[in-house]
């Protein structure tokens, strides 16, 4: 679980770092950015178990945090905790 939280935090930090166009590699375009400041930020995601996720806050800002093992039972071998951006 700590590994999943670390990955989510890393992804959030990477997205915020890449937010400025000058930080993007040449030929790349930013497709999505989320700072989780708005109350409806979770509406951007499709999750296998929404109760397993929450918006966390610390001194660096807000991020998406995995708070418990998902109740999702996949039919085949698959990650249990999934959060995908809806329109991407």
N, C-alpha and C positions, 0 to 999 in steps of 0.2 A: 504494500500500500504506500509506503514511503517513496518507493521508486516511482509510482504513478503520480504522486503529488509533486515530486521533483520534476518529472517530465512536463506536467501541466504548467508548473511555474516557469520552467525553461522556455516552453513554447510562448507563454504570455510575455516573458521578458524579451524574447527574440522578436515577437510581433511589435512590441513597443519600440525596440531599437530600430527596426526597419521602417518605422512609420515615416520618417523623413525621407523624401525622394532621393536626396544626395547619399543616403546610406545604402540604397539598393544597388546591387551589381548592374552593370550596363546590360540592357536588354530584358531586365526583369521588371514586372509591374506588381505593385501591392494589390492583392485581390480582396483582402479582408483585414480589418483592424478592430479591436475591441479593447476598451479600457475598463469595462465592467462598472462604470460609474452610474449608469442609468439602471433603474430598478427592473426594467424589462430586458436586460441583457441576456438572460437565459433563454428568451424567446427565439434567439438566433440559432439555437442548437436543437438537434434531435438526439435524444439520449436513450440508451438501453434501459436505464432506471433513473429517472430524474431525481428521486429521493437520495441517491448516492452522491449527488453533487451540490455544492453551494458556492456562493461568492464569498471569498475570504478577503480580509483587509489586513495589511501590515504597514510598516513605515515606508515601503516602496510603492504602495498603491494596492489596487484590488486585482484579484485573479480568480480563475475558476479552480476550485479545490475538490478533490475526491475525498469524501468524508466517511464512506463505509463501503463494504463489499456490496456489489450490485446483486439484486435478486434475479437478474436476467439469467435464463437457462437456455443457452443456444442449442439448436438441434445438432450442430456439428462443432468440432473444435474451433473455438473463437475466443477473443478477449471478452471478459465479463463486463468491464466498465468502458462503455463507448459513449463519446460525445462528438457528434459530427456537426459541422456548420450546415444549416438547412439548405441554403441556396447555392452551395458550391459543390 
